[in-house]
Amino acid sequence: MRPFHYQRPGGLAEAVQLATPDGTRVPPTLAATQYLAGGTTLLDLMKLDVMRPETLVDVNRLDPAGSRIERRGNALHLGAFVTMAAAAEHAEIRQNYPLVAQSLELAASPQLRHMATLGGNVLQRTRCSYFRDPSWSACNKREPGSGCAALDGVNRKHAVLGVSDECIAAYPGDFAQALVALDAAVEIVGSGGSRVLPFEQLHRPPGNTPQVETVLMQGELITGFRLPIAPWTRRSLYLKIRDRQSYEFALASAAVALDLADGRVNDARVALGGVATKPWRAREAEAALKGGALDENSARRAADAAFAAARTRGGNDYKPELGKRTLVCALLQAAQLSI
């Protein structure tokens, strides 16, 4: 690990100021100053020499509200500094947003879940081996313009949705899929003030700039999430398929939330993980489900619609079918839930 400066600000405003020391604007992933919360992704990448920040700004304990889960108006507010473990064990989340609890419980090890924060979790970076090993020179996400070794390399775990000719790295997280499926919002603070946007809009597909992973500006900090109170949040679940049953990233996952009445789908929310370059909202699947009965045939039609635009690269040719089967199982299991 390379030497770095450590800063502990006294508040959010000071933290933002420290994160934008010279007023320059670069993608947060390439910034010389990085925020430090749980550190479970950042410190890992620093040890690998993938990320080389000159300064770390410790944002722990800056905002008391950032460590709380509480009702605010028509939403459940999750502070960005809440740990994954605390959110997964929260009574209201387990009862009214089971999808969230499941996505957190199926992620990482218990030790990591007690360290990692919700805000940091949604910003975790890809597990692509070419990205995480600096001895590979061709990685547009790590070294813009260098190429993508995964295109014709080992790509069994790589994405098939949202890919480009510049990058096919899969987004690795689980919690983010739950937020997308629940129509959550994300709260952000930066030098320009505060803003709130739909969580679905936070991450960007790689396009021609894989190093620009989100819409965050340099120095912007996630401070919380808003989960809506809606008829489909309780009938929700997260299904994760992986190579082993513990401490492994998804090969394919499905986050689903349904509003059912008399066997018919009034509303549906579907997000996919392990198969896409960002947390993926499957609106085509939702459209195929709405207004009809939910059975194996309709679930399969929805899954086919979700993967209609899939692009494979040899090693991951199996992923569209695995993703479809995962979504079908998730939908049928959600339909059987007792709420």
C-alpha positions in Angstrom: 0.0 0.0 0.0 1.3 3.5 -0.9 1.6 6.3 1.7 -1.4 8.6 2.1 -2.6 11.5 4.2 -5.4 10.9 6.7 -8.0 13.6 7.5 -10.9 13.5 10.0 -13.2 16.4 9.4 -15.6 17.8 12.0 -18.7 17.8 9.8 -20.1 17.1 6.3 -19.3 20.5 4.9 -15.7 20.2 6.0 -15.5 16.7 4.5 -16.8 17.9 1.1 -14.3 20.8 1.2 -11.4 18.4 1.9 -12.6 16.1 -0.9 -12.4 18.9 -3.5 -9.1 20.6 -2.4 -8.3 22.3 -5.7 -11.7 22.7 -7.3 -10.9 20.3 -10.1 -13.6 17.9 -11.4 -12.6 14.4 -12.2 -14.6 11.1 -11.9 -14.6 10.2 -8.2 -13.0 6.8 -9.0 -9.9 8.7 -10.2 -9.8 11.4 -7.6 -6.7 11.9 -5.5 -8.9 12.3 -2.4 -11.2 9.5 -1.4 -13.8 9.1 1.4 -13.2 6.4 4.0 -16.2 4.8 5.8 -16.1 1.0 6.4 -13.2 0.8 4.0 -14.0 -2.8 3.0 -13.7 -2.0 -0.7 -11.3 1.0 -0.8 -8.6 -0.5 1.5 -8.7 -3.7 -0.4 -8.1 -1.9 -3.7 -5.4 0.2 -2.2 -3.5 -2.9 -1.1 -3.8 -4.3 -4.6 -2.4 -1.0 -5.9 -5.5 -0.5 -8.1 -6.6 2.7 -6.3 -3.8 5.1 -5.2 -5.4 8.0 -3.3 -3.1 10.6 -1.8 -5.6 11.5 0.9 -8.3 9.7 2.8 -11.2 11.7 4.4 -12.7 9.7 7.3 -16.5 10.3 7.2 -17.4 8.0 10.1 -19.5 9.6 12.9 -19.9 12.9 11.0 -23.7 12.9 10.8 -25.7 11.3 13.6 -28.7 10.9 11.3 -26.5 9.0 8.9 -26.3 6.1 11.4 -30.0 5.8 11.9 -33.0 4.0 10.3 -36.2 5.9 10.8 -39.6 6.8 9.3 -39.7 10.1 7.6 -43.0 11.1 6.0 -43.9 8.6 3.4 -40.6 6.8 3.3 -38.2 4.7 5.5 -34.9 6.5 5.7 -31.7 4.6 5.8 -28.6 6.6 6.8 -25.6 6.0 4.6 -23.4 5.2 7.6 -25.6 2.4 8.8 -23.8 -0.9 8.6 -25.0 -3.7 6.4 -25.5 -5.9 9.5 -27.6 -3.3 11.3 -29.9 -2.8 8.3 -30.3 -6.5 7.8 -31.3 -7.0 11.4 -33.7 -4.0 11.6 -37.2 -5.1 12.5 -39.1 -2.9 10.1 -36.8 -3.8 7.2 -37.3 -7.5 7.9 -41.1 -7.1 8.0 -41.8 -4.5 5.3 -38.8 -4.7 3.1 -37.6 -8.4 3.2 -35.9 -7.9 -0.1 -33.4 -5.5 1.5 -32.7 -7.8 4.5 -32.1 -10.8 2.2 -29.8 -8.9 -0.2 -27.7 -7.8 2.7 -27.6 -11.1 4.5 -26.5 -12.9 1.2 -23.6 -10.4 0.7 -20.1 -10.8 2.1 -19.1 -12.4 5.4 -20.5 -11.5 8.9 -17.3 -9.7 9.7 -17.5 -7.5 6.6 -21.2 -6.8 7.1 -20.5 -5.4 10.5 -17.9 -3.0 9.0 -19.3 -2.1 5.6 -21.7 0.9 5.4 -24.7 1.1 3.1 -23.3 4.1 1.3 -20.0 2.5 0.6 -21.7 -0.8 -0.4 -23.5 0.6 -3.3 -20.3 2.2 -4.7 -18.2 -1.0 -4.5 -16.2 -1.6 -7.7 -16.1 -4.6 -10.0 -14.5 -7.9 -9.2 -13.1 -8.3 -12.8 -9.7 -9.9 -12.4 -8.2 -7.7 -15.1 -9.3 -4.6 -13.2 -8.0 -5.9 -9.8 -4.6 -6.9 -11.1 -2.4 -3.9 -12.3 -0.1 -6.3 -14.1 -2.7 -6.4 -16.8 -2.3 -3.2 -18.8 -5.5 -3.4 -20.7 -8.3 -2.2 -18.5 -10.3 0.9 -19.5 -11.9 1.1 -16.1 -8.5 1.3 -14.3 -6.5 3.0 -17.2 -8.8 4.8 -19.5 -8.0 4.2 -23.2 -5.9 1.1 -22.5 -8.4 -1.5 -23.8 -10.4 -4.3 -22.3 -8.6 -7.6 -21.8 -11.9 -9.3 -20.7 -13.4 -9.0 -24.2 -11.4 -11.9 -25.5 -10.1 -13.2 -22.2 -11.5 -15.0 -19.2 -15.0 -13.6 -18.9 -17.1 -16.3 -17.3 -18.4 -14.0 -14.6 -18.7 -10.9 -16.8 -21.8 -9.0 -17.8 -24.2 -9.6 -20.7 -26.5 -6.6 -20.2 -25.4 -2.9 -20.5 -22.1 -3.9 -22.0 -20.0 -1.9 -24.5 -17.0 -2.5 -26.7 -15.0 -0.7 -24.0 -16.0 -2.8 -20.9 -18.0 -5.9 -19.9 -17.2 -5.9 -16.2 -20.2 -6.9 -14.0 -21.4 -4.8 -11.1 -20.8 -7.0 -8.0 -23.2 -5.8 -5.3 -26.5 -7.1 -4.0 -28.0 -4.3 -1.9 -28.2 -2.0 -5.0 -30.4 -4.4 -6.8 -32.9 -4.2 -3.9 -32.9 -0.4 -4.0 -33.5 -0.4 -7.7 -36.4 -2.9 -7.4 -38.0 -0.9 -4.6 -37.8 2.5 -6.5 -35.6 3.9 -3.7 -34.1 7.3 -3.8 -30.6 8.4 -2.8 -29.6 11.5 -0.9 -26.3 13.2 -1.9 -24.4 16.2 -0.5 -21.6 18.1 -2.3 -20.0 21.5 -2.9 -23.1 22.5 -4.8 -25.5 21.6 -2.0 -27.8 18.6 -1.5 -29.8 16.7 -4.1 -32.0 13.6 -4.2 -32.4 11.4 -7.2 -33.9 8.0 -8.0 -31.4 5.4 -7.0 -31.8 3.8 -10.5 -30.1 6.8 -12.0 -27.0 6.7 -9.7 -24.9 4.2 -11.7 -23.9 4.6 -15.4 -23.4 1.9 -18.0 -19.7 1.9 -19.3 -20.3 3.2 -22.8 -17.1 4.9 -23.9 -16.1 5.9 -20.4 -16.0 2.9 -18.1 -14.0 4.8 -15.5 -17.1 7.1 -14.9 -19.2 4.6 -12.9 -21.8 6.9 -11.4 -23.3 10.4 -11.8 -21.6 11.6 -8.6 -19.3 14.6 -9.0 -15.9 14.8 -7.3 -16.4 15.4 -3.6 -20.1 14.4 -3.5 -21.0 12.1 -0.7 -24.0 9.7 -0.3 -25.8 10.5 3.0 -28.9 8.3 2.9 -31.5 6.3 1.1 -35.3 6.5 1.0 -37.4 3.4 0.7 -41.0 4.2 -0.4 -44.0 2.9 1.5 -45.8 1.0 -1.3 -48.1 -2.1 -1.7 -45.4 -4.1 -3.3 -42.6 -3.8 -0.8 -43.7 -6.7 1.5 -44.1 -9.2 -1.3 -40.5 -9.0 -2.2 -37.5 -11.2 -2.3 -33.9 -11.5 -3.5 -32.6 -14.7 -5.1 -28.9 -15.1 -5.6 -27.2 -17.8 -7.6 -23.4 -18.3 -7.0 -20.7 -20.8 -7.3 -20.8 -21.6 -3.6 -23.3 -20.9 -0.8 -21.2 -18.5 1.3 -19.1 -15.3 0.7 -19.4 -15.3 -3.0 -20.6 -12.8 -5.6 -23.6 -13.5 -7.8 -23.4 -15.2 -11.2 -27.0 -14.1 -11.5 -29.5 -12.6 -9.1 -33.0 -11.3 -9.2 -34.7 -8.7 -7.0 -38.5 -8.8 -7.3 -41.3 -6.9 -5.6 -45.0 -7.6 -6.5 -48.4 -6.2 -5.9 -50.8 -9.1 -6.5 -54.6 -9.3 -6.3 -56.6 -12.4 -7.0 -53.6 -13.9 -8.7 -53.1 -11.0 -11.1 -50.1 -8.6 -11.1 -51.2 -5.1 -10.4 -47.6 -3.9 -10.3 -44.2 -5.4 -10.5 -40.6 -4.3 -9.8 -37.7 -6.3 -11.2 -33.9 -5.8 -10.9 -31.1 -8.1 -12.0 -27.6 -8.6 -10.6 -24.5 -10.5 -11.6 -25.4 -10.2 -15.3 -25.1 -6.5 -15.9 -22.6 -3.6 -15.8 -24.7 -1.7 -13.3 -27.7 -2.4 -11.0 -30.2 -3.3 -13.7 -33.8 -2.4 -13.8 -35.7 -4.9 -16.0 -38.6 -2.7 -17.2 -39.3 -5.0 -20.1 -40.0 -7.8 -17.7 -42.2 -5.6 -15.6 -44.3 -4.6 -18.6 -44.7 -8.2 -19.6 -46.0 -9.1 -16.1 -48.4 -6.2 -15.3 -52.1 -6.9 -15.7 -51.8 -10.6 -16.2 -51.8 -13.8 -14.1 -48.4 -14.9 -12.7 -47.5 -18.4 -13.6 -44.5 -20.2 -15.0 -45.4 -19.3 -18.6 -45.9 -15.6 -17.9 -42.7 -15.6 -15.7 -40.7 -17.1 -18.6 -42.1 -14.5 -21.0 -41.0 -11.8 -18.6 -37.5 -13.4 -18.3 -37.2 -13.6 -22.1 -38.0 -9.9 -22.3 -35.5 -9.0 -19.7 -32.6 -10.7 -21.6 -33.6 -9.8 -25.1 -30.7 -7.4 -25.5 -28.1 -9.7 -23.9 -24.6 -9.8 -25.5 -22.2 -12.6 -24.6 -18.5 -13.1 -25.1 -17.9 -16.8 -25.1 -17.1 -17.6 -21.5 -20.4 -16.1 -20.3 -22.6 -17.6 -23.0 -24.5 -19.4 -20.2 -25.5 -16.3 -18.4 -28.7 -15.3 -20.2 -30.3 -18.6 -19.6 -29.1 -18.7 -16.0 -30.4 -15.2 -15.5 -33.8 -16.2 -17.0 -34.2 -19.2 -14.8 -33.2 -17.2 -11.7 -35.8 -14.5 -12.5 -38.5 -17.1 -13.1 -37.8 -18.8 -9.8 -37.8 -15.5 -8.0 -41.1 -14.4 -9.4 -42.8 -17.8 -8.6 -41.4 -17.8 -5.1 -42.5 -14.2 -4.5 -46.0 -15.1 -5.7 -46.3 -17.8 -3.0 -45.2 -15.5 -0.1 -47.7 -15.1 2.8 -47.9 -11.4 3.7 
